[in-house]
C-alpha cells in the first residue's frame, strides 16, 4: 500500500504463495479481499494487514473481486459470476447468487446506491440485479447522486479549500458574510434611473449681444433652444443605454432558462 506523500510503501504483506489475480477494498475501508492463482480467496483487516480474517477455497481462480456498499462480494471466474454474503463473518458457505455469461468476463463493478452489478465481457456488457447490494439511504453531505450543478461546484471548492493549510488563509471571516451595501445601492439606483428617465435641469445664461439682439424675447428663445438641445441629447443617450440594458437582461434570462447539462461546467466562461 502506498500514500501520495511517501516514496516507500507504507504497508507490505505476503498474501498468497502464488501470484495475486484480483484485489479490492470495501467502501468503508475496513476490509480487503485478495484472490490468487492458488484458488483461495482471503479477507483481510485493512487496518491490521497482518491478520487474515477469513479464507475460502473457490472452484477456479477469481479474475476479479468487487465489494458492494452493503458488504456483498462478487467473484468473476471465467464466464461465471458468483455473489457471496457475510464473507467477513465466515458465513459464505455457498453463493448468494450465481450468473453464467456467454463469454469470458473482463471486469465488473457495483452501481452505487443501486442493486445493480455491471459486468463487461468480450462480447458486450450486462447488468445484473443483486437485491441488497446498494446503500438505500445516501448521505447528501458525503455523496449525493442527485446533486445539482451549483452544489457540485460548491463541493469542489470546499474540497480544494480543505487541502489548503490554515496558515495560508488570511481572509477576514467577519467581512465575508456581509453585503457591500454602498455598491449594491448604487447598482439599484442606476437601474431605477434607467427605467425612469427624467429631464435634467439646465441652468443657462445667454451672453450679451449687440443692440437689437439682446432683448428679453431673444434671450428667452436662445435659452429655451439650448435647454431643448441638451435635454434631447441626454434623453437619446439614456434611451440607448436603457435599450442596451434591457437586451442584456433578456439574454441573461434566456441563458438561465436553458436546461443545464452535466458538461456545462467545463465550457469556457464568456468574458464580460
DRENPA-3360 file (N, C-alpha, C; in nm, 2 decimals, always signed):
BEGIN
1 = XXXXXXXX = +0.08/-0.12/+0.00/+0.00/+0.00/+0.00/+0.09/+0.12/+0.00 ~ +0.04/+0.22/-0.07/+0.12/+0.35/-0.09/+0.03/+0.47/-0.05 ~ +0.10/+0.58/-0.02/+0.03/+0.71/+0.00/+0.10/+0.81/-0.09 ~ +0.03/+0.91/-0.13/+0.09/+1.01/-0.23/+0.21/+1.08/-0.17 ~ +0.22/+1.10/-0.04/+0.34/+1.18/+0.02/+0.45/+1.09/+0.06 ~ +0.46/+0.97/+0.02/+0.57/+0.88/+0.06/+0.63/+0.81/-0.06 ~ +0.76/+0.80/-0.06/+0.83/+0.73/-0.17/+0.84/+0.58/-0.15 ~ +0.81/+0.54/-0.03/+0.82/+0.39/+0.01/+0.68/+0.34/+0.04;
9 = XXXXXXXX = +0.66/+0.22/+0.02/+0.53/+0.16/+0.06/+0.51/+0.17/+0.21 ~ +0.39/+0.21/+0.25/+0.36/+0.22/+0.40/+0.32/+0.09/+0.45 ~ +0.28/-0.01/+0.37/+0.25/-0.14/+0.42/+0.28/-0.24/+0.31 ~ +0.33/-0.36/+0.35/+0.36/-0.47/+0.26/+0.33/-0.60/+0.33 ~ +0.27/-0.69/+0.26/+0.23/-0.82/+0.32/+0.23/-0.93/+0.21 ~ +0.27/-1.05/+0.25/+0.26/-1.16/+0.16/+0.13/-1.23/+0.18 ~ +0.04/-1.21/+0.08/-0.10/-1.26/+0.09/-0.12/-1.40/+0.05 ~ -0.05/-1.44/-0.06/-0.06/-1.57/-0.12/+0.07/-1.62/-0.16;
17 = XXXXXXXX = +0.09/-1.75/-0.16/+0.22/-1.81/-0.20/+0.23/-1.81/-0.36 ~ +0.12/-1.78/-0.42/+0.12/-1.77/-0.57/+0.08/-1.62/-0.61 ~ +0.10/-1.59/-0.74/+0.06/-1.45/-0.78/-0.08/-1.42/-0.75 ~ -0.10/-1.29/-0.72/-0.24/-1.24/-0.70/-0.31/-1.20/-0.83 ~ -0.43/-1.24/-0.85/-0.50/-1.20/-0.97/-0.60/-1.09/-0.95 ~ -0.65/-1.07/-0.83/-0.75/-0.97/-0.80/-0.74/-0.92/-0.66 ~ -0.78/-0.79/-0.64/-0.78/-0.73/-0.51/-0.88/-0.62/-0.51 ~ -0.94/-0.60/-0.39/-1.04/-0.49/-0.38/-1.06/-0.46/-0.23;
25 = XXXXXXXX = -1.09/-0.33/-0.20/-1.12/-0.29/-0.06/-1.26/-0.24/-0.06 ~ -1.33/-0.27/+0.05/-1.47/-0.24/+0.06/-1.49/-0.09/+0.08 ~ -1.61/-0.03/+0.05/-1.62/+0.12/+0.06/-1.60/+0.18/+0.19 ~ -1.61/+0.10/+0.30/-1.58/+0.15/+0.43/-1.43/+0.16/+0.46 ~ -1.35/+0.09/+0.38/-1.21/+0.09/+0.40/-1.16/+0.00/+0.52 ~ -1.25/-0.09/+0.56/-1.21/-0.18/+0.68/-1.16/-0.31/+0.63 ~ -1.21/-0.36/+0.52/-1.18/-0.50/+0.48/-1.11/-0.50/+0.34 ~ -1.03/-0.59/+0.31/-0.96/-0.61/+0.18/-0.97/-0.76/+0.14;
33 = XXXXXXXX = -1.01/-0.78/+0.02/-1.02/-0.91/-0.04/-0.92/-0.94/-0.15 ~ -0.85/-1.05/-0.14/-0.75/-1.09/-0.24/-0.78/-1.23/-0.29 ~ -0.75/-1.25/-0.42/-0.77/-1.38/-0.48/-0.64/-1.41/-0.56 ~ -0.59/-1.53/-0.55/-0.47/-1.57/-0.62/-0.48/-1.69/-0.71 ~ -0.37/-1.73/-0.77/-0.38/-1.84/-0.86/-0.39/-1.97/-0.78 ~ -0.37/-1.97/-0.65/-0.39/-2.09/-0.57/-0.53/-2.12/-0.54 ~ -0.63/-2.05/-0.60/-0.77/-2.08/-0.59/-0.82/-2.05/-0.45 ~ -0.77/-1.95/-0.38/-0.80/-1.92/-0.25/-0.84/-1.77/-0.24;
41 = XXXXXXXX = -0.95/-1.74/-0.17/-1.00/-1.61/-0.15/-0.98/-1.58/+0.00 ~ -0.91/-1.46/+0.02/-0.88/-1.43/+0.16/-0.94/-1.29/+0.19 ~ -0.99/-1.27/+0.31/-1.04/-1.15/+0.36/-0.95/-1.10/+0.47 ~ -0.90/-0.97/+0.46/-0.80/-0.92/+0.55/-0.86/-0.79/+0.62 ~ -0.81/-0.76/+0.73/-0.84/-0.64/+0.80/-0.75/-0.53/+0.75 ~ -0.81/-0.43/+0.68/-0.73/-0.33/+0.61/-0.65/-0.24/+0.71 ~ -0.70/-0.24/+0.84/-0.64/-0.16/+0.94/-0.53/-0.23/+1.01 ~ -0.52/-0.37/+0.99/-0.42/-0.45/+1.05/-0.39/-0.56/+0.95;
49 = XXXXXXXX = -0.30/-0.53/+0.85/-0.29/-0.62/+0.74/-0.22/-0.76/+0.78 ~ -0.16/-0.77/+0.90/-0.10/-0.89/+0.94/-0.20/-1.00/+0.98 ~ -0.33/-0.96/+0.98/-0.43/-1.06/+1.03/-0.53/-1.09/+0.92 ~ -0.53/-1.22/+0.89/-0.63/-1.28/+0.79/-0.76/-1.32/+0.86 ~ -0.87/-1.25/+0.83/-0.99/-1.28/+0.89/-1.06/-1.41/+0.85 ~ -1.07/-1.42/+0.71/-1.13/-1.54/+0.66/-1.06/-1.59/+0.54 ~ -1.07/-1.72/+0.51/-1.01/-1.78/+0.39/-1.10/-1.88/+0.33 ~ -1.13/-1.87/+0.20/-1.22/-1.95/+0.13/-1.16/-2.02/+0.01;
57 = XXXXXXXX = -1.20/-2.14/-0.02/-1.15/-2.21/-0.14/-1.25/-2.20/-0.25 ~ -1.21/-2.14/-0.36/-1.30/-2.12/-0.48/-1.27/-2.23/-0.58 ~ -1.37/-2.25/-0.67/-1.36/-2.36/-0.77/-1.24/-2.33/-0.87 ~ -1.23/-2.21/-0.91/-1.12/-2.17/-1.00/-1.07/-2.03/-0.96 ~ -0.96/-2.00/-1.01/-0.90/-1.87/-0.98/-0.99/-1.75/-1.02 ~ -1.02/-1.67/-0.92/-1.10/-1.55/-0.95/-1.02/-1.44/-1.02 ~ -1.07/-1.40/-1.13/-1.00/-1.29/-1.21/-1.04/-1.15/-1.17 ~ -1.15/-1.14/-1.09/-1.19/-1.01/-1.04/-1.28/-1.02/-0.92;
65 = XXXXXXXX = -1.26/-0.93/-0.82/-1.34/-0.93/-0.70/-1.38/-0.79/-0.67 ~ -1.51/-0.77/-0.63/-1.56/-0.64/-0.61/-1.66/-0.65/-0.49 ~ -1.64/-0.55/-0.40/-1.73/-0.53/-0.28/-1.84/-0.43/-0.32 ~ -1.96/-0.46/-0.27/-2.07/-0.36/-0.28/-2.08/-0.27/-0.16 ~ -2.17/-0.18/-0.16/-2.18/-0.08/-0.05/-2.23/-0.15/+0.08 ~ -2.31/-0.26/+0.06/-2.37/-0.33/+0.17/-2.29/-0.46/+0.21 ~ -2.17/-0.47/+0.16/-2.08/-0.58/+0.20/-2.09/-0.71/+0.12 ~ -2.17/-0.71/+0.01/-2.17/-0.83/-0.08/-2.04/-0.83/-0.16;
73 = XXXXXXXX = -1.99/-0.95/-0.18/-1.87/-0.97/-0.26/-1.89/-1.05/-0.38 ~ -1.86/-0.99/-0.50/-1.88/-1.06/-0.63/-1.74/-1.11/-0.68 ~ -1.74/-1.24/-0.73/-1.62/-1.30/-0.78/-1.65/-1.33/-0.93 ~ -1.56/-1.31/-1.01/-1.56/-1.34/-1.16/-1.46/-1.45/-1.18 ~ -1.51/-1.57/-1.23/-1.43/-1.68/-1.26/-1.46/-1.73/-1.40 ~ -1.38/-1.69/-1.50/-1.41/-1.73/-1.64/-1.53/-1.66/-1.69 ~ -1.64/-1.73/-1.72/-1.76/-1.67/-1.76/-1.87/-1.68/-1.66 ~ -1.83/-1.70/-1.53/-1.93/-1.72/-1.42/-1.91/-1.61/-1.32;
81 = XXXXXXXX = -2.02/-1.55/-1.27/-2.01/-1.46/-1.16/-2.09/-1.51/-1.04 ~ -2.02/-1.51/-0.92/-2.08/-1.55/-0.80/-2.08/-1.44/-0.70 ~ -2.19/-1.42/-0.63/-2.20/-1.32/-0.53/-2.22/-1.38/-0.39 ~ -2.14/-1.34/-0.29/-2.15/-1.40/-0.16/-2.19/-1.29/-0.06 ~ -2.25/-1.34/+0.05/-2.29/-1.26/+0.16/-2.21/-1.30/+0.29 ~ -2.19/-1.20/+0.38/-2.13/-1.23/+0.51/-1.99/-1.29/+0.49 ~ -1.91/-1.24/+0.40/-1.78/-1.30/+0.38/-1.68/-1.26/+0.49 ~ -1.71/-1.15/+0.55/-1.62/-1.10/+0.66/-1.65/-1.18/+0.79;
89 = XXXXXXXX = -1.77/-1.24/+0.80/-1.80/-1.31/+0.93/-1.79/-1.46/+0.91 ~ -1.75/-1.51/+0.80/-1.73/-1.65/+0.78/-1.86/-1.73/+0.74 ~ -1.96/-1.66/+0.70/-2.09/-1.72/+0.67/-2.11/-1.74/+0.52 ~ -2.00/-1.73/+0.44/-2.02/-1.75/+0.29/-1.99/-1.89/+0.25 ~ -2.07/-1.99/+0.30/-2.05/-2.13/+0.26/-2.10/-2.16/+0.12 ~ -2.20/-2.09/+0.07/-2.25/-2.11/-0.07/-2.28/-1.97/-0.12 ~ -2.28/-1.96/-0.26/-2.30/-1.83/-0.32/-2.45/-1.78/-0.30 ~ -2.46/-1.65/-0.28/-2.59/-1.59/-0.27/-2.67/-1.59/-0.40;
97 = XXXXXXXX = -2.59/-1.55/-0.51/-2.64/-1.55/-0.64/-2.54/-1.60/-0.74 ~ -2.58/-1.65/-0.85/-2.48/-1.70/-0.95/-2.54/-1.67/-1.09 ~ -2.45/-1.63/-1.18/-2.48/-1.60/-1.31/-2.38/-1.65/-1.41 ~ -2.42/-1.71/-1.52/-2.33/-1.76/-1.62/-2.34/-1.68/-1.75 ~ -2.23/-1.62/-1.79/-2.24/-1.54/-1.91/-2.19/-1.62/-2.03 ~ -2.22/-1.56/-2.15/-2.19/-1.63/-2.27/-2.04/-1.61/-2.31 ~ -1.97/-1.53/-2.24/-1.83/-1.50/-2.28/-1.75/-1.48/-2.15 ~ -1.62/-1.48/-2.17/-1.53/-1.45/-2.05/-1.55/-1.31/-2.00;
105 = XXXXXXXX = -1.56/-1.30/-1.87/-1.58/-1.17/-1.80/-1.45/-1.10/-1.79 ~ -1.44/-0.98/-1.83/-1.32/-0.90/-1.82/-1.32/-0.82/-1.69 ~ -1.43/-0.75/-1.66/-1.43/-0.67/-1.54/-1.58/-0.65/-1.49 ~ -1.59/-0.60/-1.37/-1.73/-0.58/-1.32/-1.72/-0.47/-1.21 ~ -1.84/-0.42/-1.18/-1.85/-0.31/-1.08/-1.99/-0.29/-1.04 ~ -2.01/-0.27/-0.90/-2.14/-0.25/-0.85/-2.17/-0.10/-0.87 ~ -2.30/-0.07/-0.90/-2.35/+0.06/-0.92/-2.38/+0.12/-0.78 ~ -2.33/+0.24/-0.75/-2.35/+0.30/-0.61/-2.50/+0.33/-0.60;
113 = XXXXXXXX = -2.56/+0.30/-0.48/-2.69/+0.33/-0.44/-2.80/+0.26/-0.53 ~ -2.76/+0.16/-0.60/-2.85/+0.07/-0.68/-2.81/-0.07/-0.66 ~ -2.91/-0.16/-0.67/-2.89/-0.30/-0.66/-2.86/-0.36/-0.80 ~ -2.75/-0.31/-0.85/-2.71/-0.35/-0.99/-2.56/-0.38/-0.99 ~ -2.53/-0.49/-1.06/-2.39/-0.52/-1.08/-2.37/-0.52/-1.23 ~ -2.27/-0.44/-1.28/-2.24/-0.44/-1.42/-2.12/-0.52/-1.45 ~ -2.13/-0.61/-1.56/-2.02/-0.69/-1.60/-1.99/-0.67/-1.74 ~ -1.86/-0.66/-1.78/-1.82/-0.65/-1.91/-1.75/-0.77/-1.96;
121 = XXXXXXXX = -1.78/-0.82/-2.08/-1.73/-0.94/-2.14/-1.66/-0.90/-2.27 ~ -1.61/-1.01/-2.34/-1.55/-0.98/-2.47/-1.66/-0.95/-2.57 ~ -1.78/-0.98/-2.55/-1.89/-0.97/-2.64/-1.99/-0.85/-2.61 ~ -1.97/-0.79/-2.50/-2.06/-0.68/-2.46/-2.06/-0.65/-2.31 ~ -2.18/-0.60/-2.27/-2.20/-0.55/-2.13/-2.33/-0.60/-2.08 ~ -2.34/-0.64/-1.96/-2.46/-0.69/-1.90/-2.48/-0.63/-1.76 ~ -2.61/-0.61/-1.72/-2.65/-0.56/-1.59/-2.72/-0.66/-1.52 ~ -2.68/-0.69/-1.40/-2.74/-0.79/-1.31/-2.81/-0.73/-1.19;
129 = XXXXXXXX = -2.93/-0.77/-1.16/-3.00/-0.72/-1.04/-2.96/-0.80/-0.92 ~ -2.89/-0.74/-0.82/-2.85/-0.81/-0.70/-2.92/-0.74/-0.58 ~ -3.03/-0.80/-0.53/-3.10/-0.74/-0.42/-3.02/-0.72/-0.30 ~ -3.02/-0.60/-0.24/-2.95/-0.57/-0.12/-2.80/-0.53/-0.14 ~ -2.76/-0.50/-0.26/-2.62/-0.47/-0.29/-2.60/-0.32/-0.26 ~ -2.69/-0.23/-0.30/-2.67/-0.09/-0.29/-2.71/-0.03/-0.15 ~ -2.66/+0.08/-0.12/-2.70/+0.15/+0.00/-2.83/+0.23/-0.03 ~ -2.94/+0.20/+0.05/-3.07/+0.26/+0.02/-3.08/+0.40/+0.06;
137 = XXXXXXXX = -3.00/+0.44/+0.17/-3.01/+0.58/+0.23/-2.87/+0.64/+0.20 ~ -2.87/+0.74/+0.12/-2.74/+0.81/+0.09/-2.73/+0.93/+0.18 ~ -2.61/+0.97/+0.21/-2.57/+1.09/+0.28/-2.55/+1.20/+0.19 ~ -2.63/+1.30/+0.19/-2.62/+1.41/+0.09/-2.50/+1.49/+0.11 ~ -2.44/+1.50/+0.23/-2.32/+1.57/+0.26/-2.20/+1.50/+0.22 ~ -2.21/+1.37/+0.20/-2.09/+1.29/+0.16/-2.09/+1.26/+0.01 ~ -2.19/+1.19/-0.04/-2.20/+1.16/-0.18/-2.35/+1.16/-0.22 ~ -2.39/+1.27/-0.29/-2.53/+1.29/-0.33/-2.54/+1.25/-0.48;
145 = XXXXXXXX = -2.61/+1.14/-0.51/-2.63/+1.11/-0.66/-2.72/+1.21/-0.73 ~ -2.80/+1.29/-0.66/-2.89/+1.38/-0.73/-2.84/+1.53/-0.71 ~ -2.71/+1.54/-0.70/-2.65/+1.68/-0.67/-2.67/+1.77/-0.79 ~ -2.69/+1.89/-0.77/-2.71/+1.99/-0.88/-2.57/+2.05/-0.92 ~ -2.58/+2.13/-1.03/-2.45/+2.18/-1.08/-2.39/+2.28/-0.99 ~ -2.47/+2.37/-0.93/-2.41/+2.46/-0.83/-2.36/+2.40/-0.71 ~ -2.43/+2.29/-0.66/-2.39/+2.22/-0.54/-2.26/+2.15/-0.57 ~ -2.24/+2.09/-0.69/-2.12/+2.02/-0.73/-2.00/+2.12/-0.73;
153 = XXXXXXXX = -2.02/+2.24/-0.78/-1.92/+2.34/-0.79/-1.88/+2.38/-0.64 ~ -1.98/+2.39/-0.56/-1.95/+2.43/-0.42/-1.87/+2.32/-0.35 ~ -1.91/+2.20/-0.37/-1.84/+2.09/-0.31/-1.70/+2.08/-0.35 ~ -1.67/+2.10/-0.48/-1.54/+2.10/-0.54/-1.45/+2.21/-0.47 ~ -1.51/+2.33/-0.46/-1.44/+2.44/-0.40/-1.40/+2.41/-0.25 ~ -1.50/+2.35/-0.18/-1.48/+2.31/-0.04/-1.37/+2.21/-0.03 ~ -1.37/+2.11/-0.12/-1.27/+2.01/-0.12/-1.13/+2.06/-0.15 ~ -1.12/+2.16/-0.24/-0.99/+2.22/-0.26/-0.94/+2.31/-0.14;
161 = XXXXXXXX = -1.04/+2.38/-0.08/-1.00/+2.46/+0.03/-0.96/+2.38/+0.15 ~ -1.01/+2.26/+0.16/-0.97/+2.18/+0.27/-0.83/+2.13/+0.26 ~ -0.77/+2.13/+0.14/-0.63/+2.10/+0.12/-0.54/+2.21/+0.15 ~ -0.59/+2.33/+0.15/-0.50/+2.45/+0.17/-0.47/+2.46/+0.32 ~ -0.34/+2.48/+0.36/-0.31/+2.49/+0.50/-0.37/+2.61/+0.56 ~ -0.41/+2.60/+0.69/-0.48/+2.71/+0.76/-0.40/+2.84/+0.77 ~ -0.27/+2.83/+0.78/-0.19/+2.95/+0.79/-0.18/+3.03/+0.67 ~ -0.22/+2.97/+0.55/-0.21/+3.04/+0.43/-0.34/+3.12/+0.40;
169 = XXXXXXXX = -0.45/+3.10/+0.48/-0.57/+3.17/+0.46/-0.57/+3.29/+0.55 ~ -0.58/+3.41/+0.50/-0.57/+3.53/+0.58/-0.69/+3.62/+0.56 ~ -0.80/+3.56/+0.51/-0.92/+3.64/+0.49/-0.99/+3.67/+0.63 ~ -1.05/+3.79/+0.63/-1.13/+3.83/+0.75/-1.26/+3.76/+0.75 ~ -1.29/+3.67/+0.84/-1.41/+3.59/+0.84/-1.53/+3.68/+0.87 ~ -1.52/+3.80/+0.93/-1.63/+3.88/+0.96/-1.68/+3.96/+0.84 ~ -1.59/+3.98/+0.74/-1.63/+4.06/+0.62/-1.69/+3.98/+0.51 ~ -1.67/+3.84/+0.52/-1.71/+3.76/+0.41/-1.87/+3.75/+0.41;
177 = XXXXXXXX = -1.93/+3.74/+0.52/-2.07/+3.72/+0.53/-2.15/+3.85/+0.52 ~ -2.08/+3.96/+0.50/-2.15/+4.09/+0.49/-2.18/+4.13/+0.35 ~ -2.28/+4.22/+0.33/-2.31/+4.27/+0.20/-2.25/+4.40/+0.18 ~ -2.20/+4.42/+0.06/-2.14/+4.55/+0.02/-2.25/+4.65/-0.01 ~ -2.30/+4.71/+0.10/-2.43/+4.79/+0.09/-2.41/+4.91/-0.01 ~ -2.30/+4.99/+0.00/-2.29/+5.11/-0.09/-2.30/+5.07/-0.24 ~ -2.22/+4.97/-0.28/-2.21/+4.93/-0.42/-2.35/+4.87/-0.46 ~ -2.41/+4.79/-0.37/-2.54/+4.74/-0.41/-2.65/+4.85/-0.43;
185 = XXXXXXXX = -2.64/+4.95/-0.34/-2.74/+5.06/-0.35/-2.71/+5.14/-0.48 ~ -2.58/+5.16/-0.52/-2.55/+5.23/-0.64/-2.60/+5.16/-0.76 ~ -2.59/+5.02/-0.76/-2.64/+4.95/-0.88/-2.79/+4.96/-0.89 ~ -2.86/+4.95/-0.77/-3.01/+4.96/-0.77/-3.05/+5.10/-0.82 ~ -2.98/+5.20/-0.77/-3.02/+5.34/-0.82/-2.99/+5.36/-0.97 ~ -2.89/+5.30/-1.02/-2.86/+5.31/-1.16/-2.96/+5.24/-1.24 ~ -3.01/+5.13/-1.19/-3.11/+5.05/-1.27/-3.24/+5.13/-1.27 ~ -3.28/+5.18/-1.15/-3.40/+5.26/-1.14/-3.40/+5.39/-1.23;
193 = XXXXXXXX = -3.28/+5.45/-1.23/-3.27/+5.57/-1.31/-3.28/+5.54/-1.46 ~ -3.24/+5.42/-1.51/-3.25/+5.39/-1.65/-3.40/+5.36/-1.68 ~ -3.47/+5.30/-1.59/-3.61/+5.26/-1.62/-3.70/+5.39/-1.61 ~ -3.67/+5.48/-1.53/-3.75/+5.60/-1.52/-3.66/+5.73/-1.55 ~ -3.66/+5.77/-1.68/-3.58/+5.88/-1.72/-3.64/+6.01/-1.70 ~ -3.57/+6.10/-1.64/-3.62/+6.23/-1.61/-3.53/+6.34/-1.68 ~ -3.59/+6.45/-1.72/-3.51/+6.55/-1.79/-3.42/+6.62/-1.69 ~ -3.30/+6.64/-1.72/-3.21/+6.72/-1.63/-3.24/+6.87/-1.63;
201 = XXXXXXXX = -3.21/+6.93/-1.51/-3.23/+7.07/-1.50/-3.11/+7.14/-1.56 ~ -3.12/+7.23/-1.65/-3.01/+7.30/-1.72/-3.02/+7.45/-1.69 ~ -2.92/+7.50/-1.63/-2.91/+7.65/-1.59/-2.82/+7.71/-1.69 ~ -2.88/+7.79/-1.78/-2.80/+7.85/-1.89/-2.83/+8.00/-1.89 ~ -2.73/+8.08/-1.90/-2.74/+8.23/-1.90/-2.68/+8.27/-2.03 ~ -2.77/+8.32/-2.13/-2.71/+8.37/-2.26/-2.63/+8.49/-2.24 ~ -2.52/+8.50/-2.32/-2.43/+8.62/-2.31/-2.49/+8.74/-2.38 ~ -2.44/+8.85/-2.35/-2.49/+8.98/-2.41/-2.45/+8.99/-2.55;
209 = XXXXXXXX = -2.54/+9.04/-2.64/-2.51/+9.06/-2.78/-2.53/+9.20/-2.82 ~ -2.51/+9.23/-2.94/-2.52/+9.37/-2.99/-2.67/+9.42/-2.97 ~ -2.68/+9.55/-2.99/-2.81/+9.62/-2.97/-2.91/+9.56/-3.07 ~ -3.02/+9.53/-3.02/-3.13/+9.48/-3.10/-3.14/+9.33/-3.10 ~ -3.03/+9.26/-3.05/-3.03/+9.11/-3.04/-3.02/+9.06/-2.90 ~ -3.03/+9.15/-2.80/-3.02/+9.11/-2.66/-3.15/+9.15/-2.58 ~ -3.26/+9.15/-2.65/-3.38/+9.18/-2.59/-3.43/+9.06/-2.50 ~ -3.53/+9.08/-2.42/-3.58/+8.98/-2.33/-3.63/+8.86/-2.41;
217 = XXXXXXXX = -3.70/+8.89/-2.52/-3.76/+8.78/-2.60/-3.66/+8.70/-2.67 ~ -3.55/+8.77/-2.72/-3.44/+8.69/-2.79/-3.37/+8.61/-2.69 ~ -3.34/+8.66/-2.57/-3.27/+8.58/-2.47/-3.35/+8.46/-2.43 ~ -3.48/+8.47/-2.41/-3.57/+8.36/-2.37/-3.57/+8.25/-2.48 ~ -3.57/+8.30/-2.61/-3.57/+8.20/-2.72/-3.44/+8.12/-2.72 ~ -3.33/+8.19/-2.71/-3.20/+8.13/-2.71/-3.18/+8.03/-2.60 ~ -3.23/+8.07/-2.48/-3.22/+7.99/-2.36/-3.30/+7.86/-2.38 ~ -3.42/+7.87/-2.43/-3.51/+7.76/-2.45/-3.45/+7.66/-2.55;
225 = XXXXXXXX = -3.39/+7.72/-2.66/-3.33/+7.63/-2.76/-3.21/+7.55/-2.70 ~ -3.13/+7.62/-2.63/-3.01/+7.54/-2.57/-3.06/+7.43/-2.47 ~ -3.16/+7.47/-2.39/-3.21/+7.37/-2.30/-3.27/+7.25/-2.37 ~ -3.35/+7.27/-2.48/-3.41/+7.16/-2.55/-3.31/+7.08/-2.62 ~ -3.20/+7.14/-2.68/-3.10/+7.06/-2.74/-3.02/+6.97/-2.64 ~ -2.99/+7.02/-2.53/-2.92/+6.94/-2.43/-3.01/+6.83/-2.37 ~ -3.13/+6.87/-2.35/-3.22/+6.76/-2.30/-3.25/+6.65/-2.40 ~ -3.25/+6.69/-2.53/-3.27/+6.59/-2.63/-3.15/+6.50/-2.64;
233 = XXXXXXXX = -3.03/+6.55/-2.63/-2.91/+6.47/-2.63/-2.91/+6.37/-2.51 ~ -2.94/+6.43/-2.40/-2.94/+6.34/-2.28/-3.05/+6.23/-2.29 ~ -3.17/+6.26/-2.34/-3.27/+6.16/-2.35/-3.23/+6.05/-2.45 ~ -3.17/+6.09/-2.56/-3.13/+5.99/-2.66/-3.02/+5.90/-2.61 ~ -2.93/+5.95/-2.53/-2.82/+5.87/-2.47/-2.88/+5.78/-2.37 ~ -2.97/+5.83/-2.29/-3.03/+5.75/-2.18/-3.12/+5.64/-2.24 ~ -3.20/+5.67/-2.35/-3.28/+5.57/-2.41/-3.19/+5.46/-2.47 ~ -3.09/+5.50/-2.54/-2.99/+5.40/-2.59/-2.93/+5.31/-2.49;
241 = XXXXXXXX = -2.89/+5.37/-2.38/-2.84/+5.29/-2.27/-2.94/+5.20/-2.20 ~ -3.07/+5.25/-2.19/-3.17/+5.16/-2.14/-3.20/+5.04/-2.23 ~ -3.20/+5.07/-2.36/-3.23/+4.96/-2.46/-3.12/+4.85/-2.45 ~ -2.99/+4.90/-2.44/-2.88/+4.80/-2.42/-2.90/+4.72/-2.29 ~ -2.94/+4.79/-2.19/-2.95/+4.72/-2.06/-3.07/+4.61/-2.07 ~ -3.18/+4.65/-2.14/-3.29/+4.55/-2.15/-3.25/+4.43/-2.24 ~ -3.17/+4.46/-2.34/-3.12/+4.35/-2.43/-3.03/+4.25/-2.35 ~ -2.94/+4.31/-2.27/-2.86/+4.22/-2.19/-2.94/+4.14/-2.09;
249 = XXXXXXXX = -3.04/+4.21/-2.03/-3.12/+4.14/-1.93/-3.20/+4.02/-2.00 ~ -3.25/+4.04/-2.12/-3.32/+3.94/-2.19/-3.22/+3.82/-2.23 ~ -3.10/+3.85/-2.27/-3.00/+3.75/-2.30/-2.97/+3.67/-2.17 ~ -2.95/+3.73/-2.06/-2.93/+3.66/-1.94/-3.04/+3.57/-1.90 ~ -3.16/+3.62/-1.92/-3.28/+3.54/-1.88/-3.29/+3.41/-1.98 ~ -3.26/+3.43/-2.11/-3.26/+3.32/-2.20/-3.16/+3.22/-2.16 ~ -3.03/+3.26/-2.13/-2.93/+3.17/-2.09/-2.96/+3.09/-1.96 ~ -3.03/+3.16/-1.87/-3.07/+3.09/-1.74/-3.18/+2.99/-1.77;
257 = XXXXXXXX = -3.27/+3.02/-1.87/-3.38/+2.93/-1.89/-3.34/+2.81/-1.97 ~ -3.22/+2.80/-2.03/-3.17/+2.69/-2.10/-3.15/+2.57/-2.00 ~ -3.18/+2.45/-2.04/-3.16/+2.33/-1.95/-3.01/+2.31/-1.92 ~ -2.98/+2.29/-1.79/-2.84/+2.27/-1.75/-2.79/+2.13/-1.78 ~ -2.68/+2.11/-1.85/-2.63/+1.98/-1.88/-2.51/+1.95/-1.79 ~ -2.47/+1.82/-1.79/-2.37/+1.78/-1.70/-2.23/+1.84/-1.73 ~ -2.20/+1.86/-1.86/-2.07/+1.90/-1.90/-2.06/+2.05/-1.92 ~ -2.17/+2.13/-1.88/-2.17/+2.27/-1.90/-2.06/+2.34/-1.81;
265 = XXXXXXXX = -2.02/+2.27/-1.70/-1.92/+2.34/-1.61/-1.78/+2.34/-1.67 ~ -1.76/+2.26/-1.78/-1.63/+2.25/-1.85/-1.62/+2.35/-1.97 ~ -1.73/+2.41/-2.00/-1.73/+2.51/-2.11/-1.66/+2.64/-2.07 ~ -1.59/+2.70/-2.16/-1.52/+2.83/-2.13/-1.62/+2.94/-2.09 ~ -1.59/+3.02/-1.99/-1.68/+3.12/-1.95/-1.67/+3.24/-2.04 ~ -1.79/+3.31/-2.06/-1.79/+3.43/-2.15/-1.73/+3.54/-2.08 ~ -1.65/+3.62/-2.16/-1.59/+3.74/-2.10/-1.69/+3.85/-2.09 ~ -1.70/+3.91/-1.98/-1.80/+4.02/-1.96/-1.73/+4.16/-2.01;
% end
